[in-house]
Amino acid sequence: MDGNHRTGDPGCSQREAQLADEVRRLGGLLEKIRHFSGELDRINSLIHSALDFDEIMQQVVVETARGVGAESAVIYMPEAERWVPRYTYGMPREEVDGALAETEVRYSVWACRERRTVVIDDALNDERADRQTNERYGIRALIDAAIMVGEDMIGDFSLHYHTPGRTFSDLEIDFVNRVAASLGLALKNAILFRERSQAEQALRETEMYFRCLSESGIFGIAYFELDGRVVGANGPWLSLVGFTREELDRGEIRWDRLTPPEWMGRTLAAMEELEATGRMAPYEKEYLRKDGTRFWGLFAGTKLDGRSEAMAITIDITGRKSAEQWMAREKGLGDCLNGINSLLMSTHDADTIIEKSIAEAAVCIGADMVTVAMFQAGEWIIRYVHNLSRDMLGASFPMEELRAFTLVRRTGRTYVCPDVEADRQLNRRLAGEHGARSLLIVPLISRGEVFGVLGYGWRKTGFTPAGDIDFTEKVAASASLALENARLFSEAEKLTLRLNGIISSITDAYFVLDQEWRLVEINEHAERLFGRPAAGLLGKVFWEEFPRVVGSEFHRHYLAAMQENRPVHFEGRSRINDRWHEVHAYPRDGLLEVYYRDITERKEAEEALRQTLAELARSNRELEQFAYVASHDLQEPLRMISGYMGLLQRKYADMLDDKARQYIGFAVDGTTRMQKLVEGLLGYSRISQGAAFGPVDAAAACRAAIDNLQAAVKEAEAVVTTDTLPTVWGDEIQILQLLQNLIGNALKYRRADAPPRIHLSCSREEADWVFSVSDNGIGIEPRFFDRIFQVFQRLHTQDEYPGTGIGLASCKKIVERHGGRIWVESTPGKGTTFFFSIPAREDQTEG
């Protein structure tokens, strides 16, 4: 042992302790390196495993987070301007299901843009992180690495600590970067694999596509020698040209024989192009089939390498060509219709309208002749013709002679006749005289009624194309509108002349005031109003000439009209001539035009009418009171007579002979009927003094009425049904009485051969509820419809149907008290329906 070595040297012990700490630190570091190296190897093995790619990525997120002790992790994929969490570990459900804005993951955006790893030890106070988002998810520290494929960023890997004070070490950061790099390589391989798979799939689909095209009916494929002989073809091409495969095998098909003469020049030019360039640009041409018919085809070809043969593809475009021709024709018809409409708008002369429209329309659809007939006084009058003898103009025909015209007038629909000789609706003689073999008859309609027809004729048979029908109907509609406008214009001219005559003879006083209230114009009737000539008033201030008007309603209205620049209309008694006037005042260009109309006689008549109505109301009240009192006072003597007659029947029946007992029966029956009449009259007089109106459940009232009549219902074996009934505004007792009277009527006037069937219903018609009570009873003749609602008016004897003759009169009075009306519809022997209306309120509902 070295004698200089001193085991007790404190400096030596300290160095040994430091060396031991360093050894332990390096050992721990080495252990972490081994740990992360093992984790990385495991993750790489996982990445290159045969598992589903999404499953691999999800497991990588979980294993990486556990490797660094992170409490949550996520791989974001950018989509548009949002960041979608594709693979997650330990994240809340709302984070997994949603997408975040760039402001919420600023650190991820920064890492991806800078292509650098971001480490944030204090996520709540670092400006690179969104404090609100991190607080929401409890993130306290994070590491964020961009996932790159070459120079392209495809995602972002973010791991988080939720424990305060926990931070990421350099080894953890390096580990995350290596995982991100491995993910980038895995994603690159996945992309390459997907692209290769897609390319292989596209190749397979292309091969299948061309195979299907070859055998489908879409493309015709043919192989031909340049000298013209067709040496091969698929089935669709043979079908297009109408040849068989046997004929193809025998060499009987040549392309030059499939070409119409007028297309030979274009075809030879295409063949020269094929020989010179090896390809033939697509072009459209007509083909000849074996049977001589034609079709349109789109033709393109290419020369086969090293051979004197070429391949051509032919597509049948006959349908498209037909559509193009149809569209061209439709455009021509549309342009023609626009032209006709322009012509029609340029005139209000009816003759010009018809002549121009039918001539233009005939040219557009190729019609050989046109006639226009108007229906007047039950006959057809020929008003206009085109390419026909003008001797026909003014000719008239009975409806039955032109049955097709009459059918069009009755139905309002266009009539198509492809063959005149085979059509029984037509006057074949008349059509034949003018050479018409097919016809198209179009209605002229105004205000929903057919007033005439346009008849187009062709000298050949065959249906008119649908486009022509539509076109002629539009021409007819335009002509009808133009004729209606011409009629209205003519009426307007007549009204204008009439109005001018009225204005010239108007009896209103008229004067004009300027802004200074000076009179600047006065007519002769105003002179009579003012009692002074115009010469002495023109230029004078109105208020100074007529100071009594100041402060009156006339003064206030004139000021309002000028100050507010609005017309005024009022009635008042003038202080100028002490008569009533209706006044209209119109401000215009700084002037006030005033019209006075003397309405003194009307006002006096209105006042007289008001007094008369008041007197009538008073008289009605007195009459109702009298009826009530009279009816009430009649009750007592009737009861006394009835009582004594009953007493005679009971006590002296044995002392009386049959004749006397019959007379007493008549008296008792008469007093009973009289009592019912008095009671009915008493009820009738009380209707006007019914209860205050309120909401009434009509369904409940109906049920109560049926219950009250239950004995009669059972006796008659009646069936009473109802629809849903509403709540109305009225007198509940009177509504019940109204329904009970109508149902009772239906029970009373029933047929002997059938039990009563009574039905109540109600519907909303504009501002009213309309009720109906229908039955299958004896019915009522129409001549009695008004009479049955009058008091004491009966259509049957007491022996046939007992009653007072007041029931329906009471119904009418109840309905009228409620602001409605009542009426009846009936067929004798089949039944009757009574209708009555009650005004509806906005707050009323159906039951």
Sequence and secondary structure as in RCSB ss.txt:
>XXXX:A:sequence
MDGNHRTGDPGCSQREAQLADEVRRLGGLLEKIRHFSGELDRINSLIHSALDFDEIMQQVVVETARGVGAESAVI
YMPEAERWVPRYTYGMPREEVDGALAETEVRYSVWACRERRTVVIDDALNDERADRQTNERYGIRALIDAAIMVG
EDMIGDFSLHYHTPGRTFSDLEIDFVNRVAASLGLALKNAILFRERSQAEQALRETEMYFRCLSESGIFGIAYFE
LDGRVVGANGPWLSLVGFTREELDRGEIRWDRLTPPEWMGRTLAAMEELEATGRMAPYEKEYLRKDGTRFWGLFA
GTKLDGRSEAMAITIDITGRKSAEQWMAREKGLGDCLNGINSLLMSTHDADTIIEKSIAEAAVCIGADMVTVAMF
QAGEWIIRYVHNLSRDMLGASFPMEELRAFTLVRRTGRTYVCPDVEADRQLNRRLAGEHGARSLLIVPLISRGEV
FGVLGYGWRKTGFTPAGDIDFTEKVAASASLALENARLFSEAEKLTLRLNGIISSITDAYFVLDQEWRLVEINEH
AERLFGRPAAGLLGKVFWEEFPRVVGSEFHRHYLAAMQENRPVHFEGRSRINDRWHEVHAYPRDGLLEVYYRDIT
ERKEAEEALRQTLAELARSNRELEQFAYVASHDLQEPLRMISGYMGLLQRKYADMLDDKARQYIGFAVDGTTRMQ
KLVEGLLGYSRISQGAAFGPVDAAAACRAAIDNLQAAVKEAEAVVTTDTLPTVWGDEIQILQLLQNLIGNALKYR
RADAPPRIHLSCSREEADWVFSVSDNGIGIEPRFFDRIFQVFQRLHTQDEYPGTGIGLASCKKIVERHGGRIWVE
STPGKGTTFFFSIPAREDQTEG
>XXXX:A:secstr
  TT  TT HHHHHHHHHHHHHHHHHHHHHHHHHHHHHHHHHHHHHHTSSS HHHHHHHHHHHHHHHHT SEEEE
EEEETTEEEEEEEES  HHHHHS EEGGGGHHHHHHHHHTS EEES TTT TTS HHHHHHHT  EEEEEEEEET
TEEEEEEEEEE STT    HHHHHHHHHHHHHHHHHHHHHHHHHHHHHHHHHHHHHHHHHHHHHHSSSEEEEEEE
TTSBEEEE HHHHHHHT  HHHHHTT  BGGGGS GGGHHHHHHHHHHHHHHSEEEEEEEEEE TTS EEEEEEE
EEE TTSSEEEEEEEE HHHHHHHHHHHHHHHHHHHHHHHHHHHHT   HHHHHHHHHHHHHHHHT SEEEEEEE
ETTEEEEEEEESS GGGTT EEETTTTHHHHHHHHH S EEES GGG TTS HHHHHHTT SEEEEEEEEETTEE
EEEEEEEESS S   HHHHHHHHHHHHHHHHHHHHHHHHHHHHHHHHHHHHHHHT   EEEEE TT BEEEE HH
HHHHHTS GGGTTTSBHHHH GGGTTSHHHHHHHHHHHHT  EEEEEE TTTS EEEEEEEEETTEEEEEEEE H
HHHHHHHHHHHHHHHHHHHHHHHHHHHHHHHHHHHHHHHHHHHHHHHHHHHSGGGS HHHHHHHHHHHHHHHHHH
HHHHHHHHHHHGGG    EEEEHHHHHHHHHHHTHHHHHHHT EEEE    EEEE HHHHHHHHHHHHHHHHHT 
 TTS  EEEEEEEEETTEEEEEEE  SS   GGGTTGGGSTT  SS TTTS   S HHHHHHHHHHHTT  EEEE
EETTTEEEEEEEEE  TT    
